[in-house]
Amino acid sequence: MTSEEIRAVHDTLLPAVREAAAAVMQFYHSQSYEVQHKDADNPVTEADFAANRILSTAIRKFFPGDAVLSEETDAAGEREQMNRDRAQARRVWILDPIDGTREFIKGRDEFAISVGLVVDGAPVLGFICNPAKKYLLSGGAGIGLFRDGEPLVAALRTAIHPPELLPRIVVSRSEYKSGKLKHLEGLYGDLMQRAVGSIAYKLALVADGTYDLVISVKPKNEWDIAGGAALIVAAGLEIAEGSGAPVVFNKPDTESFGLVCGTHEACAWYRKIATQT
């Protein structure tokens, strides 16, 4: 896809992302919705399904030749159909209607709508919206980043100088609480001060320059990271699995094993200290 084509697709889908955000916030403010559980650690709400319907409907209307892979589905047999469709498609939209559903249910403003377009396995366009914070970051390969639809000029980043000046890091609250980030505590101290819900939202905050580095030591699904990965690419930053392998999308197995993402300098620093612990 050319940058002109990517920008046209961006502008076409942006209103649907805003519509999905408005629908989610109606549930967030009312706190009146049904909660189901896919398993013990994975709740899903009416808000997830509402956002999914809005996004999927818009994609199928404007881009009928594209496939869709969404974390959520409320129709029997739809998961199997999505997998059949995407196996034959070059262009696939990967959706997480609400990344951070547990935060959403708790009334914590750390959740995000994530939308990513991948072509031949590579992320080319992304949208991350945290409507509780009135935050919408979008962008893609060759078109840069947009904050609420307007071009974003990211602030200059300060070079790191370990150990005096470490990368500005953001981590998972659940990974911190489960003791999986001990290797960072000696460097950063209380990581709870650096913990944010939703990996999609964290990726956006790295892309826009708020942070230099995000790491995850747990597997991530493609719908968790596709939208954010496209923003990272648009910002000229680095994203890789925990092993250092490139993150590839639209795989038969949709999990990536860990994540290291940020400036090239910060990622190189983290890989070095990770091998020493």
PyRosetta script that sets phi, psi and omega in degrees:
from pyrosetta import init, pose_from_sequence

init()
pose = pose_from_sequence("MTSEEIRAVHDTLLPAVREAAAAVMQFYHSQSYEVQHKDADNPVTEADFAANRILSTAIRKFFPGDAVLSEETDAAGEREQMNRDRAQARRVWILDPIDGTREFIKGRDEFAISVGLVVDGAPVLGFICNPAKKYLLSGGAGIGLFRDGEPLVAALRTAIHPPELLPRIVVSRSEYKSGKLKHLEGLYGDLMQRAVGSIAYKLALVADGTYDLVISVKPKNEWDIAGGAALIVAAGLEIAEGSGAPVVFNKPDTESFGLVCGTHEACAWYRKIATQT")
pose.set_psi(1, 138.4)
pose.set_omega(1, 175.3)
pose.set_phi(2, -78.8)
pose.set_psi(2, 163.4)
pose.set_omega(2, 178.1)
pose.set_phi(3, -62.3)
pose.set_psi(3, -33.9)
pose.set_omega(3, 177.8)
pose.set_phi(4, -64.9)
pose.set_psi(4, -40.6)
pose.set_omega(4, 178.4)
pose.set_phi(5, -67.1)
pose.set_psi(5, -41.4)
pose.set_omega(5, 179.1)
pose.set_phi(6, -63.2)
pose.set_psi(6, -41.5)
pose.set_omega(6, 179.3)
pose.set_phi(7, -64.8)
pose.set_psi(7, -38.9)
pose.set_omega(7, 179.3)
pose.set_phi(8, -64.9)
pose.set_psi(8, -41.6)
pose.set_omega(8, 177.5)
pose.set_phi(9, -64.9)
pose.set_psi(9, -41.9)
pose.set_omega(9, 177.0)
pose.set_phi(10, -55.0)
pose.set_psi(10, -51.6)
pose.set_omega(10, -175.6)
pose.set_phi(11, -67.5)
pose.set_psi(11, -28.8)
pose.set_omega(11, 179.3)
pose.set_phi(12, -71.3)
pose.set_psi(12, -40.7)
pose.set_omega(12, -174.2)
pose.set_phi(13, -88.6)
pose.set_psi(13, -18.6)
pose.set_omega(13, -175.8)
pose.set_phi(14, -52.7)
pose.set_psi(14, -43.2)
pose.set_omega(14, 178.8)
pose.set_phi(15, -61.2)
pose.set_psi(15, -33.3)
pose.set_omega(15, 178.9)
pose.set_phi(16, -68.8)
pose.set_psi(16, -36.0)
pose.set_omega(16, 176.5)
pose.set_phi(17, -63.4)
pose.set_psi(17, -42.6)
pose.set_omega(17, 178.2)
pose.set_phi(18, -65.4)
pose.set_psi(18, -38.3)
pose.set_omega(18, 178.4)
pose.set_phi(19, -64.6)
pose.set_psi(19, -42.5)
pose.set_omega(19, 178.1)
pose.set_phi(20, -62.8)
pose.set_psi(20, -40.0)
pose.set_omega(20, 178.7)
pose.set_phi(21, -62.3)
pose.set_psi(21, -42.3)
pose.set_omega(21, 179.6)
pose.set_phi(22, -64.5)
pose.set_psi(22, -39.1)
pose.set_omega(22, 178.8)
pose.set_phi(23, -64.9)
pose.set_psi(23, -43.3)
pose.set_omega(23, 179.0)
pose.set_phi(24, -61.1)
pose.set_psi(24, -41.0)
pose.set_omega(24, -177.3)
pose.set_phi(25, -68.7)
pose.set_psi(25, -27.1)
pose.set_omega(25, 175.0)
pose.set_phi(26, -61.5)
pose.set_psi(26, -43.4)
pose.set_omega(26, 177.3)
pose.set_phi(27, -69.3)
pose.set_psi(27, -39.7)
pose.set_omega(27, -177.8)
pose.set_phi(28, -61.1)
pose.set_psi(28, -43.4)
pose.set_omega(28, -178.5)
pose.set_phi(29, -73.7)
pose.set_psi(29, -36.8)
pose.set_omega(29, -177.6)
pose.set_phi(30, -77.2)
pose.set_psi(30, -28.1)
pose.set_omega(30, -173.9)
pose.set_phi(31, 51.4)
pose.set_psi(31, 32.0)
pose.set_omega(31, 179.2)
pose.set_phi(32, -123.7)
pose.set_psi(32, 97.7)
pose.set_omega(32, -179.9)
pose.set_phi(33, -163.9)
pose.set_psi(33, 158.8)
pose.set_omega(33, 178.5)
pose.set_phi(34, -83.7)
pose.set_psi(34, 139.4)
pose.set_omega(34, 175.9)
pose.set_phi(35, -114.9)
pose.set_psi(35, 127.3)
pose.set_omega(35, 172.9)
pose.set_phi(36, -111.6)
pose.set_psi(36, 169.6)
pose.set_omega(36, 178.8)
pose.set_phi(37, -130.8)
pose.set_psi(37, 117.1)
pose.set_omega(37, 174.6)
pose.set_phi(38, -69.4)
pose.set_psi(38, -36.0)
pose.set_omega(38, 168.9)
pose.set_phi(39, -158.1)
pose.set_psi(39, -175.2)
pose.set_omega(39, -172.1)
pose.set_phi(40, -59.7)
pose.set_psi(40, -30.3)
pose.set_omega(40, -175.1)
pose.set_phi(41, -105.6)
pose.set_psi(41, 5.7)
pose.set_omega(41, -173.0)
pose.set_phi(42, -132.3)
pose.set_psi(42, 83.9)
pose.set_omega(42, 175.2)
pose.set_phi(43, -77.8)
pose.set_psi(43, 157.1)
pose.set_omega(43, 174.1)
pose.set_phi(44, -141.4)
pose.set_psi(44, 143.2)
pose.set_omega(44, -174.4)
pose.set_phi(45, -123.5)
pose.set_psi(45, 171.1)
pose.set_omega(45, 174.7)
pose.set_phi(46, -59.5)
pose.set_psi(46, -30.0)
pose.set_omega(46, 179.2)
pose.set_phi(47, -65.5)
pose.set_psi(47, -40.5)
pose.set_omega(47, 176.2)
pose.set_phi(48, -57.7)
pose.set_psi(48, -47.9)
pose.set_omega(48, -177.3)
pose.set_phi(49, -66.0)
pose.set_psi(49, -38.1)
pose.set_omega(49, -179.9)
pose.set_phi(50, -64.5)
pose.set_psi(50, -45.6)
pose.set_omega(50, 178.9)
pose.set_phi(51, -63.9)
pose.set_psi(51, -39.8)
pose.set_omega(51, 179.9)
pose.set_phi(52, -62.0)
pose.set_psi(52, -42.3)
pose.set_omega(52, -179.7)
pose.set_phi(53, -63.3)
pose.set_psi(53, -43.4)
pose.set_omega(53, -179.0)
pose.set_phi(54, -62.0)
pose.set_psi(54, -48.2)
pose.set_omega(54, -176.9)
pose.set_phi(55, -68.2)
pose.set_psi(55, -46.1)
pose.set_omega(55, -178.5)
pose.set_phi(56, -64.0)
pose.set_psi(56, -39.6)
pose.set_omega(56, 179.4)
pose.set_phi(57, -63.6)
pose.set_psi(57, -43.6)
pose.set_omega(57, -180.0)
pose.set_phi(58, -65.1)
pose.set_psi(58, -42.8)
pose.set_omega(58, -179.8)
pose.set_phi(59, -62.9)
pose.set_psi(59, -44.6)
pose.set_omega(59, -178.1)
pose.set_phi(60, -70.3)
pose.set_psi(60, -26.0)
pose.set_omega(60, 176.5)
pose.set_phi(61, -74.1)
pose.set_psi(61, -49.5)
pose.set_omega(61, -172.6)
pose.set_phi(62, -88.6)
pose.set_psi(62, -25.2)
pose.set_omega(62, -177.2)
pose.set_phi(63, -133.5)
pose.set_psi(63, 65.3)
pose.set_omega(63, -171.7)
pose.set_phi(64, -63.9)
pose.set_psi(64, -18.7)
pose.set_omega(64, 179.2)
pose.set_phi(65, -85.4)
pose.set_psi(65, -7.0)
pose.set_omega(65, -177.8)
pose.set_phi(66, -89.1)
pose.set_psi(66, 151.7)
pose.set_omega(66, 173.6)
pose.set_phi(67, -91.7)
pose.set_psi(67, 161.5)
pose.set_omega(67, 179.5)
pose.set_phi(68, -129.1)
pose.set_psi(68, 133.1)
pose.set_omega(68, 170.9)
pose.set_phi(69, -123.7)
pose.set_psi(69, 114.1)
pose.set_omega(69, -179.7)
pose.set_phi(70, -120.7)
pose.set_psi(70, 146.4)
pose.set_omega(70, 174.9)
pose.set_phi(71, -62.9)
pose.set_psi(71, -34.8)
pose.set_omega(71, -172.7)
pose.set_phi(72, -109.5)
pose.set_psi(72, 143.8)
pose.set_omega(72, 171.7)
pose.set_phi(73, -150.7)
pose.set_psi(73, 138.1)
pose.set_omega(73, 178.7)
pose.set_phi(74, -116.0)
pose.set_psi(74, 21.2)
pose.set_omega(74, 179.9)
pose.set_phi(75, -123.4)
pose.set_psi(75, 134.2)
pose.set_omega(75, -178.8)
pose.set_phi(76, -61.0)
pose.set_psi(76, 133.4)
pose.set_omega(76, 176.5)
pose.set_phi(77, 81.5)
pose.set_psi(77, -4.7)
pose.set_omega(77, -175.9)
pose.set_phi(78, -68.9)
pose.set_psi(78, -36.0)
pose.set_omega(78, 178.9)
pose.set_phi(79, -59.8)
pose.set_psi(79, -46.2)
pose.set_omega(79, 179.7)
pose.set_phi(80, -63.5)
pose.set_psi(80, -38.9)
pose.set_omega(80, 179.1)
pose.set_phi(81, -66.8)
pose.set_psi(81, -40.3)
pose.set_omega(81, 177.8)
pose.set_phi(82, -59.9)
pose.set_psi(82, -42.9)
pose.set_omega(82, -178.9)
pose.set_phi(83, -67.0)
pose.set_psi(83, -36.9)
pose.set_omega(83, 176.3)
pose.set_phi(84, -65.6)
pose.set_psi(84, -43.5)
pose.set_omega(84, -177.6)
pose.set_phi(85, -65.1)
pose.set_psi(85, -45.7)
pose.set_omega(85, -174.7)
pose.set_phi(86, -71.4)
pose.set_psi(86, -24.2)
pose.set_omega(86, 178.7)
pose.set_phi(87, -64.7)
pose.set_psi(87, -23.5)
pose.set_omega(87, -177.9)
pose.set_phi(88, -104.8)
pose.set_psi(88, 0.6)
pose.set_omega(88, -169.8)
pose.set_phi(89, -107.0)
pose.set_psi(89, 144.4)
pose.set_omega(89, 171.8)
pose.set_phi(90, -84.5)
pose.set_psi(90, -35.4)
pose.set_omega(90, -178.4)
pose.set_phi(91, -108.3)
pose.set_psi(91, 123.3)
pose.set_omega(91, -178.1)
pose.set_phi(92, -134.3)
pose.set_psi(92, 129.0)
pose.set_omega(92, 173.3)
pose.set_phi(93, -90.2)
pose.set_psi(93, 126.4)
pose.set_omega(93, -177.6)
pose.set_phi(94, -115.1)
pose.set_psi(94, 119.8)
pose.set_omega(94, -168.6)
pose.set_phi(95, -120.0)
pose.set_psi(95, 138.9)
pose.set_omega(95, 162.0)
pose.set_phi(96, -124.6)
pose.set_psi(96, 102.1)
pose.set_omega(96, -175.1)
pose.set_phi(97, -57.3)
pose.set_psi(97, -37.6)
pose.set_omega(97, 169.6)
pose.set_phi(98, -141.9)
pose.set_psi(98, 109.6)
pose.set_omega(98, 171.5)
pose.set_phi(99, -90.8)
pose.set_psi(99, 118.8)
pose.set_omega(99, -173.5)
pose.set_phi(100, 101.4)
pose.set_psi(100, 40.4)
pose.set_omega(100, -178.3)
pose.set_phi(101, -61.2)
pose.set_psi(101, -33.6)
pose.set_omega(101, 178.5)
pose.set_phi(102, -64.1)
pose.set_psi(102, -39.8)
pose.set_omega(102, 175.7)
pose.set_phi(103, -64.2)
pose.set_psi(103, -41.7)
pose.set_omega(103, 178.1)
pose.set_phi(104, -57.0)
pose.set_psi(104, -47.2)
pose.set_omega(104, -178.3)
pose.set_phi(105, -63.8)
pose.set_psi(105, -36.7)
pose.set_omega(105, 180.0)
pose.set_phi(106, -76.7)
pose.set_psi(106, -5.7)
pose.set_omega(106, -177.7)
pose.set_phi(107, 79.1)
pose.set_psi(107, 16.4)
pose.set_omega(107, -179.9)
pose.set_phi(108, -90.1)
pose.set_psi(108, 134.1)
pose.set_omega(108, -171.6)
pose.set_phi(109, -85.3)
pose.set_psi(109, 47.5)
pose.set_omega(109, -179.2)
pose.set_phi(110, -130.0)
pose.set_psi(110, 64.2)
pose.set_omega(110, 175.8)
pose.set_phi(111, -139.7)
pose.set_psi(111, 164.8)
pose.set_omega(111, -175.7)
pose.set_phi(112, -155.0)
pose.set_psi(112, 148.6)
pose.set_omega(112, 166.8)
pose.set_phi(113, -85.2)
pose.set_psi(113, 129.6)
pose.set_omega(113, -178.7)
pose.set_phi(114, -123.2)
pose.set_psi(114, 127.3)
pose.set_omega(114, 178.6)
pose.set_phi(115, -132.6)
pose.set_psi(115, 125.5)
pose.set_omega(115, 177.6)
pose.set_phi(116, -133.7)
pose.set_psi(116, 139.8)
pose.set_omega(116, 172.9)
pose.set_phi(117, -107.6)
pose.set_psi(117, 124.2)
pose.set_omega(117, 176.6)
pose.set_phi(118, -115.9)
pose.set_psi(118, 143.5)
pose.set_omega(118, 178.2)
pose.set_phi(119, -125.9)
pose.set_psi(119, 121.9)
pose.set_omega(119, -177.1)
pose.set_phi(120, 51.9)
pose.set_psi(120, 38.9)
pose.set_omega(120, 175.1)
pose.set_phi(121, 86.7)
pose.set_psi(121, -5.6)
pose.set_omega(121, -177.5)
pose.set_phi(122, -107.2)
pose.set_psi(122, 137.6)
pose.set_omega(122, 178.9)
pose.set_phi(123, -75.3)
pose.set_psi(123, 127.4)
pose.set_omega(123, -177.7)
pose.set_phi(124, -120.9)
pose.set_psi(124, -17.2)
pose.set_omega(124, -177.4)
pose.set_phi(125, -153.0)
pose.set_psi(125, 137.4)
pose.set_omega(125, -179.1)
pose.set_phi(126, -145.1)
pose.set_psi(126, 154.3)
pose.set_omega(126, 175.0)
pose.set_phi(127, -136.3)
pose.set_psi(127, 126.6)
pose.set_omega(127, 171.5)
pose.set_phi(128, -125.2)
pose.set_psi(128, 122.5)
pose.set_omega(128, -178.7)
pose.set_phi(129, -128.3)
pose.set_psi(129, 119.1)
pose.set_omega(129, 169.0)
pose.set_phi(130, -104.1)
pose.set_psi(130, 93.0)
pose.set_omega(130, -172.9)
pose.set_phi(131, -68.2)
pose.set_psi(131, -24.2)
pose.set_omega(131, 179.0)
pose.set_phi(132, -67.1)
pose.set_psi(132, -25.4)
pose.set_omega(132, 177.4)
pose.set_phi(133, -105.9)
pose.set_psi(133, 8.6)
pose.set_omega(133, -178.1)
pose.set_phi(134, 53.5)
pose.set_psi(134, 45.9)
pose.set_omega(134, -175.1)
pose.set_phi(135, -117.2)
pose.set_psi(135, 124.3)
pose.set_omega(135, 177.1)
pose.set_phi(136, -140.2)
pose.set_psi(136, 113.1)
pose.set_omega(136, 177.4)
pose.set_phi(137, -117.6)
pose.set_psi(137, 131.7)
pose.set_omega(137, -179.7)
pose.set_phi(138, -141.1)
pose.set_psi(138, 166.9)
pose.set_omega(138, 178.0)
pose.set_phi(139, 154.5)
pose.set_psi(139, -179.4)
pose.set_omega(139, -177.7)
pose.set_phi(140, -172.5)
pose.set_psi(140, -176.7)
pose.set_omega(140, -176.4)
pose.set_phi(141, -59.9)
pose.set_psi(141, 122.5)
pose.set_omega(141, 176.1)
pose.set_phi(142, 82.9)
pose.set_psi(142, -6.6)
pose.set_omega(142, -178.7)
pose.set_phi(143, -117.8)
pose.set_psi(143, -6.8)
pose.set_omega(143, 179.2)
pose.set_phi(144, 77.1)
pose.set_psi(144, -161.2)
pose.set_omega(144, -176.5)
pose.set_phi(145, -111.4)
pose.set_psi(145, 152.3)
pose.set_omega(145, 178.6)
pose.set_phi(146, -132.3)
pose.set_psi(146, 133.0)
pose.set_omega(146, 175.1)
pose.set_phi(147, -106.2)
pose.set_psi(147, 112.7)
pose.set_omega(147, -175.9)
pose.set_phi(148, 53.1)
pose.set_psi(148, 40.9)
pose.set_omega(148, 175.2)
pose.set_phi(149, 87.6)
pose.set_psi(149, -7.9)
pose.set_omega(149, -179.3)
pose.set_phi(150, -106.4)
pose.set_psi(150, 141.6)
pose.set_omega(150, -178.7)
pose.set_phi(151, -54.0)
pose.set_psi(151, 135.9)
pose.set_omega(151, -179.0)
pose.set_phi(152, -107.8)
pose.set_psi(152, 127.7)
pose.set_omega(152, 172.4)
pose.set_phi(153, -103.3)
pose.set_psi(153, 107.8)
pose.set_omega(153, -176.1)
pose.set_phi(154, -68.1)
pose.set_psi(154, 144.0)
pose.set_omega(154, 178.1)
pose.set_phi(155, -67.8)
pose.set_psi(155, 152.3)
pose.set_omega(155, 176.9)
pose.set_phi(156, -64.8)
pose.set_psi(156, 139.3)
pose.set_omega(156, 179.5)
pose.set_phi(157, -92.0)
pose.set_psi(157, 145.8)
pose.set_omega(157, 177.0)
pose.set_phi(158, -82.5)
pose.set_psi(158, 133.2)
pose.set_omega(158, 177.8)
pose.set_phi(159, -64.3)
pose.set_psi(159, 144.0)
pose.set_omega(159, -179.5)
pose.set_phi(160, -87.2)
pose.set_psi(160, 150.0)
pose.set_omega(160, 178.3)
pose.set_phi(161, -140.5)
pose.set_psi(161, 74.4)
pose.set_omega(161, 179.9)
pose.set_phi(162, -61.3)
pose.set_psi(162, 146.8)
pose.set_omega(162, -0.7)
pose.set_phi(163, -89.2)
pose.set_psi(163, -2.4)
pose.set_omega(163, -176.7)
pose.set_phi(164, -69.2)
pose.set_psi(164, -40.9)
pose.set_omega(164, -177.7)
pose.set_phi(165, -129.5)
pose.set_psi(165, 104.6)
pose.set_omega(165, -177.2)
pose.set_phi(166, -92.6)
pose.set_psi(166, 162.2)
pose.set_omega(166, 175.6)
pose.set_phi(167, -60.0)
pose.set_psi(167, 144.3)
pose.set_omega(167, 173.3)
pose.set_phi(168, -72.1)
pose.set_psi(168, 108.5)
pose.set_omega(168, -171.5)
pose.set_phi(169, -107.3)
pose.set_psi(169, 146.5)
pose.set_omega(169, 173.0)
pose.set_phi(170, -127.6)
pose.set_psi(170, 137.4)
pose.set_omega(170, -173.1)
pose.set_phi(171, -131.3)
pose.set_psi(171, 172.4)
pose.set_omega(171, 179.3)
pose.set_phi(172, -81.8)
pose.set_psi(172, 131.9)
pose.set_omega(172, 176.8)
pose.set_phi(173, -63.2)
pose.set_psi(173, -43.1)
pose.set_omega(173, -177.6)
pose.set_phi(174, -68.4)
pose.set_psi(174, -37.2)
pose.set_omega(174, 177.7)
pose.set_phi(175, -67.4)
pose.set_psi(175, -37.9)
pose.set_omega(175, 176.9)
pose.set_phi(176, -64.1)
pose.set_psi(176, -47.8)
pose.set_omega(176, -176.9)
pose.set_phi(177, -64.6)
pose.set_psi(177, -29.1)
pose.set_omega(177, -178.7)
pose.set_phi(178, -86.8)
pose.set_psi(178, 4.1)
pose.set_omega(178, 174.9)
pose.set_phi(179, 78.6)
pose.set_psi(179, 19.6)
pose.set_omega(179, -176.5)
pose.set_phi(180, -88.1)
pose.set_psi(180, -1.4)
pose.set_omega(180, -176.6)
pose.set_phi(181, -118.0)
pose.set_psi(181, 28.2)
pose.set_omega(181, -178.9)
pose.set_phi(182, -58.4)
pose.set_psi(182, -32.0)
pose.set_omega(182, -176.9)
pose.set_phi(183, -68.2)
pose.set_psi(183, -12.2)
pose.set_omega(183, 178.7)
pose.set_phi(184, -103.3)
pose.set_psi(184, -17.1)
pose.set_omega(184, -173.1)
pose.set_phi(185, -67.2)
pose.set_psi(185, -32.7)
pose.set_omega(185, 178.4)
pose.set_phi(186, -67.7)
pose.set_psi(186, -21.9)
pose.set_omega(186, -179.9)
pose.set_phi(187, -92.3)
pose.set_psi(187, -39.8)
pose.set_omega(187, -171.8)
pose.set_phi(188, -108.2)
pose.set_psi(188, -11.8)
pose.set_omega(188, -176.9)
pose.set_phi(189, 77.3)
pose.set_psi(189, -136.7)
pose.set_omega(189, -175.0)
pose.set_phi(190, -71.0)
pose.set_psi(190, 101.6)
pose.set_omega(190, -177.4)
pose.set_phi(191, -74.0)
pose.set_psi(191, -12.2)
pose.set_omega(191, 176.9)
pose.set_phi(192, -59.8)
pose.set_psi(192, -27.7)
pose.set_omega(192, 178.2)
pose.set_phi(193, -71.7)
pose.set_psi(193, -12.9)
pose.set_omega(193, -178.0)
pose.set_phi(194, -116.4)
pose.set_psi(194, 14.0)
pose.set_omega(194, -176.0)
pose.set_phi(195, -96.4)
pose.set_psi(195, 134.0)
pose.set_omega(195, 179.5)
pose.set_phi(196, -137.9)
pose.set_psi(196, 141.0)
pose.set_omega(196, 175.8)
pose.set_phi(197, -75.7)
pose.set_psi(197, 159.6)
pose.set_omega(197, 175.4)
pose.set_phi(198, 72.0)
pose.set_psi(198, 108.3)
pose.set_omega(198, 176.5)
pose.set_phi(199, -64.3)
pose.set_psi(199, -33.1)
pose.set_omega(199, 178.2)
pose.set_phi(200, -60.7)
pose.set_psi(200, -46.7)
pose.set_omega(200, 179.4)
pose.set_phi(201, -64.2)
pose.set_psi(201, -41.1)
pose.set_omega(201, 179.0)
pose.set_phi(202, -62.1)
pose.set_psi(202, -41.4)
pose.set_omega(202, 178.1)
pose.set_phi(203, -61.2)
pose.set_psi(203, -40.0)
pose.set_omega(203, 177.9)
pose.set_phi(204, -63.7)
pose.set_psi(204, -39.5)
pose.set_omega(204, -179.2)
pose.set_phi(205, -69.5)
pose.set_psi(205, -25.2)
pose.set_omega(205, 171.8)
pose.set_phi(206, -76.1)
pose.set_psi(206, -43.7)
pose.set_omega(206, -179.2)
pose.set_phi(207, -60.0)
pose.set_psi(207, -38.9)
pose.set_omega(207, -175.5)
pose.set_phi(208, -83.8)
pose.set_psi(208, -1.9)
pose.set_omega(208, 176.4)
pose.set_phi(209, 96.9)
pose.set_psi(209, 0.0)
pose.set_omega(209, 178.9)
pose.set_phi(210, -66.1)
pose.set_psi(210, -39.6)
pose.set_omega(210, 177.9)
pose.set_phi(211, -126.2)
pose.set_psi(211, 162.9)
pose.set_omega(211, 178.4)
pose.set_phi(212, -99.7)
pose.set_psi(212, -21.6)
pose.set_omega(212, -168.3)
pose.set_phi(213, -154.4)
pose.set_psi(213, 136.2)
pose.set_omega(213, 167.7)
pose.set_phi(214, -130.6)
pose.set_psi(214, 135.8)
pose.set_omega(214, 175.9)
pose.set_phi(215, -128.0)
pose.set_psi(215, 151.3)
pose.set_omega(215, 172.7)
pose.set_phi(216, -138.9)
pose.set_psi(216, 135.2)
pose.set_omega(216, -178.9)
pose.set_phi(217, -103.1)
pose.set_psi(217, 2.7)
pose.set_omega(217, 178.4)
pose.set_phi(218, -108.2)
pose.set_psi(218, 156.5)
pose.set_omega(218, 176.5)
pose.set_phi(219, -58.9)
pose.set_psi(219, 145.7)
pose.set_omega(219, 177.2)
pose.set_phi(220, -124.3)
pose.set_psi(220, 140.6)
pose.set_omega(220, 175.8)
pose.set_phi(221, -85.9)
pose.set_psi(221, 157.2)
pose.set_omega(221, -177.8)
pose.set_phi(222, -57.4)
pose.set_psi(222, -36.7)
pose.set_omega(222, -178.9)
pose.set_phi(223, -69.6)
pose.set_psi(223, -22.3)
pose.set_omega(223, 176.1)
pose.set_phi(224, -67.0)
pose.set_psi(224, -33.8)
pose.set_omega(224, -164.2)
pose.set_phi(225, -124.2)
pose.set_psi(225, -7.2)
pose.set_omega(225, -173.9)
pose.set_phi(226, -62.3)
pose.set_psi(226, -47.2)
pose.set_omega(226, 179.8)
pose.set_phi(227, -62.6)
pose.set_psi(227, -45.6)
pose.set_omega(227, 179.6)
pose.set_phi(228, -66.2)
pose.set_psi(228, -36.2)
pose.set_omega(228, 179.0)
pose.set_phi(229, -61.0)
pose.set_psi(229, -39.3)
pose.set_omega(229, 178.4)
pose.set_phi(230, -64.2)
pose.set_psi(230, -36.3)
pose.set_omega(230, 177.6)
pose.set_phi(231, -69.1)
pose.set_psi(231, -37.3)
pose.set_omega(231, 176.9)
pose.set_phi(232, -62.5)
pose.set_psi(232, -43.4)
pose.set_omega(232, 177.4)
pose.set_phi(233, -62.2)
pose.set_psi(233, -44.1)
pose.set_omega(233, -179.8)
pose.set_phi(234, -61.3)
pose.set_psi(234, -31.3)
pose.set_omega(234, -179.2)
pose.set_phi(235, -86.4)
pose.set_psi(235, -2.1)
pose.set_omega(235, 179.4)
pose.set_phi(236, 74.8)
pose.set_psi(236, 26.6)
pose.set_omega(236, -178.7)
pose.set_phi(237, -101.8)
pose.set_psi(237, -175.9)
pose.set_omega(237, -172.7)
pose.set_phi(238, -112.9)
pose.set_psi(238, 141.1)
pose.set_omega(238, 173.2)
pose.set_phi(239, -142.2)
pose.set_psi(239, 132.7)
pose.set_omega(239, -178.6)
pose.set_phi(240, -151.7)
pose.set_psi(240, 160.3)
pose.set_omega(240, 171.2)
pose.set_phi(241, -67.1)
pose.set_psi(241, 166.6)
pose.set_omega(241, -179.1)
pose.set_phi(242, -57.7)
pose.set_psi(242, -29.5)
pose.set_omega(242, 179.0)
pose.set_phi(243, -75.3)
pose.set_psi(243, -12.2)
pose.set_omega(243, -173.6)
pose.set_phi(244, 97.5)
pose.set_psi(244, -8.3)
pose.set_omega(244, 178.3)
pose.set_phi(245, -67.9)
pose.set_psi(245, 146.7)
pose.set_omega(245, 178.1)
pose.set_phi(246, -64.5)
pose.set_psi(246, 149.2)
pose.set_omega(246, 176.2)
pose.set_phi(247, -84.3)
pose.set_psi(247, 120.0)
pose.set_omega(247, -179.9)
pose.set_phi(248, -116.3)
pose.set_psi(248, 140.1)
pose.set_omega(248, -175.7)
pose.set_phi(249, -109.8)
pose.set_psi(249, 165.5)
pose.set_omega(249, -177.7)
pose.set_phi(250, 62.1)
pose.set_psi(250, 40.1)
pose.set_omega(250, 174.3)
pose.set_phi(251, -84.5)
pose.set_psi(251, 156.8)
pose.set_omega(251, 173.0)
pose.set_phi(252, -57.4)
pose.set_psi(252, -42.9)
pose.set_omega(252, 173.1)
pose.set_phi(253, -96.8)
pose.set_psi(253, 115.9)
pose.set_omega(253, -168.9)
pose.set_phi(254, -86.0)
pose.set_psi(254, 6.8)
pose.set_omega(254, -178.7)
pose.set_phi(255, -92.2)
pose.set_psi(255, 143.7)
pose.set_omega(255, 167.3)
pose.set_phi(256, -111.1)
pose.set_psi(256, 145.8)
pose.set_omega(256, -171.7)
pose.set_phi(257, -100.7)
pose.set_psi(257, 90.4)
pose.set_omega(257, -176.4)
pose.set_phi(258, 80.8)
pose.set_psi(258, 171.2)
pose.set_omega(258, -176.3)
pose.set_phi(259, -154.0)
pose.set_psi(259, 134.7)
pose.set_omega(259, 171.3)
pose.set_phi(260, -130.0)
pose.set_psi(260, 121.9)
pose.set_omega(260, -172.0)
pose.set_phi(261, -146.4)
pose.set_psi(261, 135.3)
pose.set_omega(261, 176.5)
pose.set_phi(262, 160.2)
pose.set_psi(262, -154.9)
pose.set_omega(262, 176.6)
pose.set_phi(263, -67.5)
pose.set_psi(263, 155.2)
pose.set_omega(263, 179.9)
pose.set_phi(264, -59.7)
pose.set_psi(264, -38.9)
pose.set_omega(264, 180.0)
pose.set_phi(265, -64.3)
pose.set_psi(265, -44.9)
pose.set_omega(265, -178.5)
pose.set_phi(266, -68.4)
pose.set_psi(266, -39.9)
pose.set_omega(266, 179.4)
pose.set_phi(267, -65.3)
pose.set_psi(267, -41.1)
pose.set_omega(267, 178.1)
pose.set_phi(268, -63.3)
pose.set_psi(268, -41.7)
pose.set_omega(268, 177.4)
pose.set_phi(269, -61.0)
pose.set_psi(269, -45.6)
pose.set_omega(269, -177.8)
pose.set_phi(270, -65.4)
pose.set_psi(270, -43.1)
pose.set_omega(270, 179.7)
pose.set_phi(271, -61.0)
pose.set_psi(271, -35.0)
pose.set_omega(271, 178.9)
pose.set_phi(272, -67.3)
pose.set_psi(272, -47.4)
pose.set_omega(272, -177.5)
pose.set_phi(273, -72.4)
pose.set_psi(273, -27.8)
pose.set_omega(273, 179.7)
pose.set_phi(274, -66.9)
pose.set_psi(274, -33.9)
pose.set_omega(274, 179.7)
pose.set_phi(275, -77.1)
pose.set_psi(275, -13.3)
pose.set_omega(275, -179.0)
pose.set_phi(276, -94.1)
pose.set_psi(276, -2.2)
pose.set_omega(276, -177.6)
pose.set_phi(277, -114.0)
pose.dump_pdb("model.pdb")
